[in-house]
Amino acid sequence: MKTLLATTLLAATLFTPRPALTQQTPTIIPTCTLIVHIDGFRNQNGDAGLSLFTSADGWPEDNTKAFLHGPHPFTGAATTITLQVPAGRYGLVALHDENSNHKLDRNMFHIPKEGFGFSNNPKVFLTPPSFDTAAIPVTCPTTETTIHLIYK
């Protein structure tokens, strides 16, 4: 009797219709075009560095915490960098990395020796602006901004 009951339950389990397995499709995050104009290069040495941050964490110099960063070759007194990023709020930091060492060089008084700038072009005195001061909204399809380099 136990064998008949076990066989019946097994058969019922195997032959009971089940919903078809569905494959989950990955979520595709649309990207927006971010066009960044950087002007005010004092010479043609090195690269234009650009870093995008999504929060104050690491802002503005810790590129290991940047959403995106990298050197971009340029010619002339200005350059334009076009990126594809998800819509959101970003703080942008631009650097004229004259010696291509991927960091902002400073003198013995900790004053920058290379050009730098931030989104929204805030006034900069002894400290960098806060992330909130520099952050800009990036929306689709296209957001365009200009950063003016500062040399101290």
Biotite code that builds the C-alpha atoms (Angstrom):
import biotite.structure as struc

atoms = struc.array([
    struc.Atom([0.000, 0.000, 0.000], chain_id="A", res_id=1, res_name="MET", atom_name="CA", element="C"),
    struc.Atom([2.834, 2.399, 0.865], chain_id="A", res_id=2, res_name="LYS", atom_name="CA", element="C"),
    struc.Atom([4.481, 1.655, -2.484], chain_id="A", res_id=3, res_name="THR", atom_name="CA", element="C"),
    struc.Atom([1.256, 2.379, -4.388], chain_id="A", res_id=4, res_name="LEU", atom_name="CA", element="C"),
    struc.Atom([0.804, 5.687, -2.528], chain_id="A", res_id=5, res_name="LEU", atom_name="CA", element="C"),
    struc.Atom([4.432, 6.729, -3.193], chain_id="A", res_id=6, res_name="ALA", atom_name="CA", element="C"),
    struc.Atom([4.135, 5.810, -6.890], chain_id="A", res_id=7, res_name="THR", atom_name="CA", element="C"),
    struc.Atom([0.878, 7.769, -7.207], chain_id="A", res_id=8, res_name="THR", atom_name="CA", element="C"),
    struc.Atom([2.409, 10.874, -5.576], chain_id="A", res_id=9, res_name="LEU", atom_name="CA", element="C"),
    struc.Atom([5.503, 10.651, -7.774], chain_id="A", res_id=10, res_name="LEU", atom_name="CA", element="C"),
    struc.Atom([3.398, 10.339, -10.928], chain_id="A", res_id=11, res_name="ALA", atom_name="CA", element="C"),
    struc.Atom([1.209, 13.250, -9.872], chain_id="A", res_id=12, res_name="ALA", atom_name="CA", element="C"),
    struc.Atom([4.281, 15.380, -9.248], chain_id="A", res_id=13, res_name="THR", atom_name="CA", element="C"),
    struc.Atom([5.907, 14.531, -12.559], chain_id="A", res_id=14, res_name="LEU", atom_name="CA", element="C"),
    struc.Atom([2.819, 14.986, -14.711], chain_id="A", res_id=15, res_name="PHE", atom_name="CA", element="C"),
    struc.Atom([1.244, 18.041, -13.062], chain_id="A", res_id=16, res_name="THR", atom_name="CA", element="C"),
    struc.Atom([1.379, 20.968, -15.483], chain_id="A", res_id=17, res_name="PRO", atom_name="CA", element="C"),
    struc.Atom([3.705, 23.744, -14.350], chain_id="A", res_id=18, res_name="ARG", atom_name="CA", element="C"),
    struc.Atom([4.143, 27.236, -15.649], chain_id="A", res_id=19, res_name="PRO", atom_name="CA", element="C"),
    struc.Atom([6.931, 27.513, -18.201], chain_id="A", res_id=20, res_name="ALA", atom_name="CA", element="C"),
    struc.Atom([10.236, 28.761, -16.909], chain_id="A", res_id=21, res_name="LEU", atom_name="CA", element="C"),
    struc.Atom([10.810, 32.313, -17.991], chain_id="A", res_id=22, res_name="THR", atom_name="CA", element="C"),
    struc.Atom([14.185, 33.779, -18.690], chain_id="A", res_id=23, res_name="GLN", atom_name="CA", element="C"),
    struc.Atom([14.785, 37.054, -16.933], chain_id="A", res_id=24, res_name="GLN", atom_name="CA", element="C"),
    struc.Atom([15.978, 39.762, -19.230], chain_id="A", res_id=25, res_name="THR", atom_name="CA", element="C"),
    struc.Atom([18.671, 41.996, -17.826], chain_id="A", res_id=26, res_name="PRO", atom_name="CA", element="C"),
    struc.Atom([17.623, 45.510, -16.947], chain_id="A", res_id=27, res_name="THR", atom_name="CA", element="C"),
    struc.Atom([18.997, 47.887, -19.524], chain_id="A", res_id=28, res_name="ILE", atom_name="CA", element="C"),
    struc.Atom([19.793, 51.314, -18.138], chain_id="A", res_id=29, res_name="ILE", atom_name="CA", element="C"),
    struc.Atom([19.473, 53.930, -20.847], chain_id="A", res_id=30, res_name="PRO", atom_name="CA", element="C"),
    struc.Atom([22.409, 56.260, -21.216], chain_id="A", res_id=31, res_name="THR", atom_name="CA", element="C"),
    struc.Atom([22.418, 59.953, -21.878], chain_id="A", res_id=32, res_name="CYS", atom_name="CA", element="C"),
    struc.Atom([24.934, 61.976, -23.810], chain_id="A", res_id=33, res_name="THR", atom_name="CA", element="C"),
    struc.Atom([27.017, 64.293, -21.630], chain_id="A", res_id=34, res_name="LEU", atom_name="CA", element="C"),
    struc.Atom([29.031, 66.862, -23.575], chain_id="A", res_id=35, res_name="ILE", atom_name="CA", element="C"),
    struc.Atom([31.716, 68.609, -21.527], chain_id="A", res_id=36, res_name="VAL", atom_name="CA", element="C"),
    struc.Atom([33.513, 71.635, -22.951], chain_id="A", res_id=37, res_name="HIS", atom_name="CA", element="C"),
    struc.Atom([36.745, 72.517, -21.155], chain_id="A", res_id=38, res_name="ILE", atom_name="CA", element="C"),
    struc.Atom([38.442, 75.817, -21.952], chain_id="A", res_id=39, res_name="ASP", atom_name="CA", element="C"),
    struc.Atom([41.339, 77.927, -20.750], chain_id="A", res_id=40, res_name="GLY", atom_name="CA", element="C"),
    struc.Atom([44.305, 75.586, -21.310], chain_id="A", res_id=41, res_name="PHE", atom_name="CA", element="C"),
    struc.Atom([47.463, 77.659, -20.939], chain_id="A", res_id=42, res_name="ARG", atom_name="CA", element="C"),
    struc.Atom([49.579, 75.369, -23.158], chain_id="A", res_id=43, res_name="ASN", atom_name="CA", element="C"),
    struc.Atom([49.403, 72.155, -25.181], chain_id="A", res_id=44, res_name="GLN", atom_name="CA", element="C"),
    struc.Atom([51.329, 69.956, -22.748], chain_id="A", res_id=45, res_name="ASN", atom_name="CA", element="C"),
    struc.Atom([49.838, 66.775, -21.299], chain_id="A", res_id=46, res_name="GLY", atom_name="CA", element="C"),
    struc.Atom([46.211, 65.697, -21.226], chain_id="A", res_id=47, res_name="ASP", atom_name="CA", element="C"),
    struc.Atom([42.802, 66.923, -20.182], chain_id="A", res_id=48, res_name="ALA", atom_name="CA", element="C"),
    struc.Atom([41.709, 64.871, -17.182], chain_id="A", res_id=49, res_name="GLY", atom_name="CA", element="C"),
    struc.Atom([38.018, 64.527, -16.421], chain_id="A", res_id=50, res_name="LEU", atom_name="CA", element="C"),
    struc.Atom([36.431, 62.764, -13.429], chain_id="A", res_id=51, res_name="SER", atom_name="CA", element="C"),
    struc.Atom([32.730, 62.257, -12.724], chain_id="A", res_id=52, res_name="LEU", atom_name="CA", element="C"),
    struc.Atom([31.521, 61.639, -9.177], chain_id="A", res_id=53, res_name="PHE", atom_name="CA", element="C"),
    struc.Atom([28.034, 60.558, -8.130], chain_id="A", res_id=54, res_name="THR", atom_name="CA", element="C"),
    struc.Atom([28.436, 61.535, -4.471], chain_id="A", res_id=55, res_name="SER", atom_name="CA", element="C"),
    struc.Atom([30.690, 63.397, -2.071], chain_id="A", res_id=56, res_name="ALA", atom_name="CA", element="C"),
    struc.Atom([32.514, 60.137, -1.323], chain_id="A", res_id=57, res_name="ASP", atom_name="CA", element="C"),
    struc.Atom([36.031, 60.690, -2.703], chain_id="A", res_id=58, res_name="GLY", atom_name="CA", element="C"),
    struc.Atom([35.180, 64.124, -4.109], chain_id="A", res_id=59, res_name="TRP", atom_name="CA", element="C"),
    struc.Atom([37.117, 65.691, -5.791], chain_id="A", res_id=60, res_name="PRO", atom_name="CA", element="C"),
    struc.Atom([40.502, 63.935, -5.995], chain_id="A", res_id=61, res_name="GLU", atom_name="CA", element="C"),
    struc.Atom([40.055, 60.236, -5.172], chain_id="A", res_id=62, res_name="ASP", atom_name="CA", element="C"),
    struc.Atom([39.621, 58.768, -8.639], chain_id="A", res_id=63, res_name="ASN", atom_name="CA", element="C"),
    struc.Atom([39.230, 55.285, -7.180], chain_id="A", res_id=64, res_name="THR", atom_name="CA", element="C"),
    struc.Atom([35.793, 56.463, -6.028], chain_id="A", res_id=65, res_name="LYS", atom_name="CA", element="C"),
    struc.Atom([34.901, 58.307, -9.225], chain_id="A", res_id=66, res_name="ALA", atom_name="CA", element="C"),
    struc.Atom([32.101, 56.953, -11.395], chain_id="A", res_id=67, res_name="PHE", atom_name="CA", element="C"),
    struc.Atom([34.245, 57.609, -14.430], chain_id="A", res_id=68, res_name="LEU", atom_name="CA", element="C"),
    struc.Atom([37.648, 59.195, -14.979], chain_id="A", res_id=69, res_name="HIS", atom_name="CA", element="C"),
    struc.Atom([40.396, 59.330, -17.506], chain_id="A", res_id=70, res_name="GLY", atom_name="CA", element="C"),
    struc.Atom([42.806, 61.342, -19.591], chain_id="A", res_id=71, res_name="PRO", atom_name="CA", element="C"),
    struc.Atom([41.728, 62.825, -22.897], chain_id="A", res_id=72, res_name="HIS", atom_name="CA", element="C"),
    struc.Atom([44.161, 64.207, -25.469], chain_id="A", res_id=73, res_name="PRO", atom_name="CA", element="C"),
    struc.Atom([43.475, 67.745, -26.630], chain_id="A", res_id=74, res_name="PHE", atom_name="CA", element="C"),
    struc.Atom([44.742, 70.419, -28.976], chain_id="A", res_id=75, res_name="THR", atom_name="CA", element="C"),
    struc.Atom([44.200, 74.137, -28.766], chain_id="A", res_id=76, res_name="GLY", atom_name="CA", element="C"),
    struc.Atom([42.953, 76.245, -25.872], chain_id="A", res_id=77, res_name="ALA", atom_name="CA", element="C"),
    struc.Atom([39.750, 74.201, -25.486], chain_id="A", res_id=78, res_name="ALA", atom_name="CA", element="C"),
    struc.Atom([38.460, 70.663, -25.889], chain_id="A", res_id=79, res_name="THR", atom_name="CA", element="C"),
    struc.Atom([35.149, 68.854, -25.937], chain_id="A", res_id=80, res_name="THR", atom_name="CA", element="C"),
    struc.Atom([34.645, 65.442, -24.341], chain_id="A", res_id=81, res_name="ILE", atom_name="CA", element="C"),
    struc.Atom([31.508, 63.426, -25.103], chain_id="A", res_id=82, res_name="THR", atom_name="CA", element="C"),
    struc.Atom([30.473, 60.651, -22.725], chain_id="A", res_id=83, res_name="LEU", atom_name="CA", element="C"),
    struc.Atom([27.579, 58.212, -22.388], chain_id="A", res_id=84, res_name="GLN", atom_name="CA", element="C"),
    struc.Atom([26.323, 58.005, -18.780], chain_id="A", res_id=85, res_name="VAL", atom_name="CA", element="C"),
    struc.Atom([23.076, 57.095, -17.008], chain_id="A", res_id=86, res_name="PRO", atom_name="CA", element="C"),
    struc.Atom([20.812, 60.003, -16.102], chain_id="A", res_id=87, res_name="ALA", atom_name="CA", element="C"),
    struc.Atom([21.647, 61.346, -12.658], chain_id="A", res_id=88, res_name="GLY", atom_name="CA", element="C"),
    struc.Atom([23.475, 63.982, -10.667], chain_id="A", res_id=89, res_name="ARG", atom_name="CA", element="C"),
    struc.Atom([27.225, 64.281, -11.200], chain_id="A", res_id=90, res_name="TYR", atom_name="CA", element="C"),
    struc.Atom([30.043, 66.434, -9.892], chain_id="A", res_id=91, res_name="GLY", atom_name="CA", element="C"),
    struc.Atom([32.658, 66.994, -12.608], chain_id="A", res_id=92, res_name="LEU", atom_name="CA", element="C"),
    struc.Atom([36.325, 67.792, -12.075], chain_id="A", res_id=93, res_name="VAL", atom_name="CA", element="C"),
    struc.Atom([38.555, 68.842, -14.960], chain_id="A", res_id=94, res_name="ALA", atom_name="CA", element="C"),
    struc.Atom([42.340, 68.915, -14.794], chain_id="A", res_id=95, res_name="LEU", atom_name="CA", element="C"),
    struc.Atom([45.004, 70.148, -17.167], chain_id="A", res_id=96, res_name="HIS", atom_name="CA", element="C"),
    struc.Atom([47.441, 67.343, -16.406], chain_id="A", res_id=97, res_name="ASP", atom_name="CA", element="C"),
    struc.Atom([50.465, 69.041, -17.947], chain_id="A", res_id=98, res_name="GLU", atom_name="CA", element="C"),
    struc.Atom([52.894, 66.208, -17.140], chain_id="A", res_id=99, res_name="ASN", atom_name="CA", element="C"),
    struc.Atom([50.396, 63.336, -17.704], chain_id="A", res_id=100, res_name="SER", atom_name="CA", element="C"),
    struc.Atom([50.913, 61.831, -14.237], chain_id="A", res_id=101, res_name="ASN", atom_name="CA", element="C"),
    struc.Atom([47.128, 61.543, -13.602], chain_id="A", res_id=102, res_name="HIS", atom_name="CA", element="C"),
    struc.Atom([47.039, 63.770, -10.532], chain_id="A", res_id=103, res_name="LYS", atom_name="CA", element="C"),
    struc.Atom([46.925, 67.443, -9.596], chain_id="A", res_id=104, res_name="LEU", atom_name="CA", element="C"),
    struc.Atom([50.464, 68.569, -8.835], chain_id="A", res_id=105, res_name="ASP", atom_name="CA", element="C"),
    struc.Atom([50.905, 71.111, -6.048], chain_id="A", res_id=106, res_name="ARG", atom_name="CA", element="C"),
    struc.Atom([53.722, 73.337, -4.828], chain_id="A", res_id=107, res_name="ASN", atom_name="CA", element="C"),
    struc.Atom([55.230, 73.234, -1.338], chain_id="A", res_id=108, res_name="MET", atom_name="CA", element="C"),
    struc.Atom([52.386, 75.438, -0.031], chain_id="A", res_id=109, res_name="PHE", atom_name="CA", element="C"),
    struc.Atom([49.833, 72.935, -1.397], chain_id="A", res_id=110, res_name="HIS", atom_name="CA", element="C"),
    struc.Atom([48.708, 75.351, -4.121], chain_id="A", res_id=111, res_name="ILE", atom_name="CA", element="C"),
    struc.Atom([47.895, 73.644, -7.440], chain_id="A", res_id=112, res_name="PRO", atom_name="CA", element="C"),
    struc.Atom([50.565, 73.990, -10.117], chain_id="A", res_id=113, res_name="LYS", atom_name="CA", element="C"),
    struc.Atom([48.234, 72.771, -12.891], chain_id="A", res_id=114, res_name="GLU", atom_name="CA", element="C"),
    struc.Atom([44.909, 74.019, -14.166], chain_id="A", res_id=115, res_name="GLY", atom_name="CA", element="C"),
    struc.Atom([41.698, 72.660, -12.670], chain_id="A", res_id=116, res_name="PHE", atom_name="CA", element="C"),
    struc.Atom([38.000, 73.372, -12.766], chain_id="A", res_id=117, res_name="GLY", atom_name="CA", element="C"),
    struc.Atom([34.613, 72.125, -11.600], chain_id="A", res_id=118, res_name="PHE", atom_name="CA", element="C"),
    struc.Atom([31.148, 71.840, -13.034], chain_id="A", res_id=119, res_name="SER", atom_name="CA", element="C"),
    struc.Atom([29.071, 74.973, -12.351], chain_id="A", res_id=120, res_name="ASN", atom_name="CA", element="C"),
    struc.Atom([32.375, 76.927, -12.293], chain_id="A", res_id=121, res_name="ASN", atom_name="CA", element="C"),
    struc.Atom([32.196, 77.921, -8.609], chain_id="A", res_id=122, res_name="PRO", atom_name="CA", element="C"),
    struc.Atom([34.627, 80.405, -7.119], chain_id="A", res_id=123, res_name="LYS", atom_name="CA", element="C"),
    struc.Atom([37.580, 78.527, -5.621], chain_id="A", res_id=124, res_name="VAL", atom_name="CA", element="C"),
    struc.Atom([39.701, 79.971, -2.846], chain_id="A", res_id=125, res_name="PHE", atom_name="CA", element="C"),
    struc.Atom([41.700, 77.730, -0.492], chain_id="A", res_id=126, res_name="LEU", atom_name="CA", element="C"),
    struc.Atom([39.534, 74.602, -0.677], chain_id="A", res_id=127, res_name="THR", atom_name="CA", element="C"),
    struc.Atom([37.613, 72.880, -3.435], chain_id="A", res_id=128, res_name="PRO", atom_name="CA", element="C"),
    struc.Atom([33.858, 73.431, -3.621], chain_id="A", res_id=129, res_name="PRO", atom_name="CA", element="C"),
    struc.Atom([31.526, 70.903, -2.041], chain_id="A", res_id=130, res_name="SER", atom_name="CA", element="C"),
    struc.Atom([30.088, 68.143, -4.193], chain_id="A", res_id=131, res_name="PHE", atom_name="CA", element="C"),
    struc.Atom([26.634, 69.737, -3.873], chain_id="A", res_id=132, res_name="ASP", atom_name="CA", element="C"),
    struc.Atom([27.938, 73.082, -5.132], chain_id="A", res_id=133, res_name="THR", atom_name="CA", element="C"),
    struc.Atom([29.476, 71.520, -8.223], chain_id="A", res_id=134, res_name="ALA", atom_name="CA", element="C"),
    struc.Atom([26.907, 68.800, -9.001], chain_id="A", res_id=135, res_name="ALA", atom_name="CA", element="C"),
    struc.Atom([24.836, 69.115, -12.169], chain_id="A", res_id=136, res_name="ILE", atom_name="CA", element="C"),
    struc.Atom([21.825, 67.117, -13.357], chain_id="A", res_id=137, res_name="PRO", atom_name="CA", element="C"),
    struc.Atom([22.436, 64.955, -16.423], chain_id="A", res_id=138, res_name="VAL", atom_name="CA", element="C"),
    struc.Atom([19.262, 64.188, -18.350], chain_id="A", res_id=139, res_name="THR", atom_name="CA", element="C"),
    struc.Atom([18.488, 62.437, -21.603], chain_id="A", res_id=140, res_name="CYS", atom_name="CA", element="C"),
    struc.Atom([18.898, 62.783, -24.423], chain_id="A", res_id=141, res_name="PRO", atom_name="CA", element="C"),
    struc.Atom([21.746, 65.335, -24.045], chain_id="A", res_id=142, res_name="THR", atom_name="CA", element="C"),
    struc.Atom([23.251, 67.555, -21.361], chain_id="A", res_id=143, res_name="THR", atom_name="CA", element="C"),
    struc.Atom([25.958, 70.065, -22.196], chain_id="A", res_id=144, res_name="GLU", atom_name="CA", element="C"),
    struc.Atom([28.197, 71.946, -19.770], chain_id="A", res_id=145, res_name="THR", atom_name="CA", element="C"),
    struc.Atom([31.359, 74.066, -19.854], chain_id="A", res_id=146, res_name="THR", atom_name="CA", element="C"),
    struc.Atom([34.195, 74.048, -17.338], chain_id="A", res_id=147, res_name="ILE", atom_name="CA", element="C"),
    struc.Atom([36.612, 76.996, -17.256], chain_id="A", res_id=148, res_name="HIS", atom_name="CA", element="C"),
    struc.Atom([40.079, 76.007, -16.050], chain_id="A", res_id=149, res_name="LEU", atom_name="CA", element="C"),
    struc.Atom([41.680, 77.941, -13.192], chain_id="A", res_id=150, res_name="ILE", atom_name="CA", element="C"),
    struc.Atom([45.429, 78.393, -12.691], chain_id="A", res_id=151, res_name="TYR", atom_name="CA", element="C"),
    struc.Atom([46.636, 79.665, -9.299], chain_id="A", res_id=152, res_name="LYS", atom_name="CA", element="C"),
])
